[in-house]
Amino acid sequence: MSRSSLMPVQPAVTDVTLTRDDMGFIAKLVYEQAGIVIREHKEAMTRGRLARRVKALGLGSVAEYCAFLKTPAAQDELPELINAVTTNHTAFFRERHHFDHLRKDVLPKLVQERSNRRGRIRIWSSACSSGEEPYTIAASCRDVLGSRSDLDFRILATDIDTDILVRAEAGIYPAELFERLPPDVKPMLKFDGAPGRTEVRISDDLRRLIAFKRLNLIETWPMRGPFDVIFCRNVFIYFDTQTKASILDRFVALLAPGGFLYLGHSESLPQPHPQLRLIGRTIYERIP
Ligand SMILES: C[S@@+](CC[C@H](N)C(=O)[O-])C[C@H]1O[C@@H](n2cnc3c(N)ncnc32)[C@H](O)[C@@H]1O
């Protein structure tokens, strides 16, 4: 037996030192690619996230990774970099007041208006992360619409992060997430999976209401709208005022008059918008 086969396998050591220059380089690149502003106090978090890419590429240090990103060969790495730096925290029925508003104030009106014309209802979850938001929208809509087929009802769910979209589309979650839901909303979120399973899958009936696509909010959008409701929650916090204002104008252009925009709990409009009226907690109505 050779000496090396007796030695314990040492994990490769990754040098995660992030110099000021490299931090500046990464922050600029991420801003250009995704509009995400990485502030200086996020340095430790950024280092940790870059270390994942360093390991995946078999490199030895964050410095080496930054040098690689400066080469033309790094074009394919850019989406991976963005996947690594995005924050994907989300939850079913997160900021529940939006779903209560959707179920009680928005959908019944839309159903009444559109029923006899095989009406089109469109909802966009514009930073959908791992899918909890669009599946909660689907569950809320099913609760109101039942199984009626006289409406052309669809949800578009988009995100910049290709890894998280794969998870979202699969619709598989730890069963305990469902166990922890408040009892009055729990029955809405239908899933397949025998009792006692550690993982369950969102039911086909809810999954088929949603189309998942990659979309970068700072690039051009292929959709023509109109949307009756747009969810843009907990992503504006990563953008600067200029980026938020430009995205907001484009949301307004895609929102049907009388449609609604939901922002996250700590978010607000970068400046008052002449076509948006605040009507509830981070709920804006598009005025004609
Ligand atoms: C914190 S999650 C919010 C998820 C969900 N909307 C919620 O409120 O629970 C933020 C999401 O925004 C996405 N994101 C960040 N920059 C983006 C961009 N430029 N275009 C589209 N999505 C982006 C991230 O990938 C991440 O999944």
The ligand as an SDF file (V2000), in Angstrom:
LIG
                    3D

 27 29  0  0  0  0  0  0  0  0999 V2000
  -35.3280   37.6980   -1.1350 C   0  0  0  0  0  0  0  0  0  0  0  0
  -35.8750   36.9210   -2.6040 S   0  0  0  0  0  0  0  0  0  0  0  0
  -37.5670   37.4070   -2.6210 C   0  0  0  0  0  0  0  0  0  0  0  0
  -38.4960   36.2500   -2.9240 C   0  0  0  0  0  0  0  0  0  0  0  0
  -39.9800   36.5600   -2.8550 C   0  0  0  0  0  0  0  0  0  0  0  0
  -40.3530   37.6100   -3.7860 N   0  0  0  0  0  0  0  0  0  0  0  0
  -40.3740   36.9370   -1.4610 C   0  0  0  0  0  0  0  0  0  0  0  0
  -40.6450   38.1010   -1.1680 O   0  0  0  0  0  0  0  0  0  0  0  0
  -40.4400   36.0380   -0.6100 O   0  0  0  0  0  0  0  0  0  0  0  0
  -35.1590   37.9800   -3.8480 C   0  0  0  0  0  0  0  0  0  0  0  0
  -35.1090   37.3390   -5.2240 C   0  0  0  0  0  0  0  0  0  0  0  0
  -34.8040   38.3480   -6.1810 O   0  0  0  0  0  0  0  0  0  0  0  0
  -34.0450   37.7600   -7.2120 C   0  0  0  0  0  0  0  0  0  0  0  0
  -33.3410   38.8150   -7.9720 N   0  0  0  0  0  0  0  0  0  0  0  0
  -32.2860   39.5750   -7.5930 C   0  0  0  0  0  0  0  0  0  0  0  0
  -31.9110   40.4070   -8.5830 N   0  0  0  0  0  0  0  0  0  0  0  0
  -32.7640   40.1760   -9.6160 C   0  0  0  0  0  0  0  0  0  0  0  0
  -32.8850   40.7170  -10.9270 C   0  0  0  0  0  0  0  0  0  0  0  0
  -32.0580   41.6560  -11.3910 N   0  0  0  0  0  0  0  0  0  0  0  0
  -33.8650   40.2330  -11.7250 N   0  0  0  0  0  0  0  0  0  0  0  0
  -34.7080   39.2660  -11.2850 C   0  0  0  0  0  0  0  0  0  0  0  0
  -34.6290   38.7130  -10.0600 N   0  0  0  0  0  0  0  0  0  0  0  0
  -33.6740   39.1620   -9.2270 C   0  0  0  0  0  0  0  0  0  0  0  0
  -33.1110   36.8270   -6.4550 C   0  0  0  0  0  0  0  0  0  0  0  0
  -32.5700   35.8290   -7.2880 O   0  0  0  0  0  0  0  0  0  0  0  0
  -34.0230   36.2890   -5.3510 C   0  0  0  0  0  0  0  0  0  0  0  0
  -34.5610   35.0380   -5.6920 O   0  0  0  0  0  0  0  0  0  0  0  0
  1  2  1  0
  2  3  1  0
  2 10  1  0
  3  4  1  0
  4  5  1  0
  5  6  1  0
  5  7  1  0
  7  8  2  0
  7  9  1  0
 10 11  1  0
 11 12  1  0
 11 26  1  0
 12 13  1  0
 13 14  1  0
 13 24  1  0
 14 15  1  0
 14 23  1  0
 15 16  2  0
 16 17  1  0
 17 18  1  0
 17 23  2  0
 18 19  1  0
 18 20  2  0
 20 21  1  0
 21 22  2  0
 22 23  1  0
 24 25  1  0
 24 26  1  0
 26 27  1  0
M  CHG  2   2   1   9  -1
M  END
$$$$
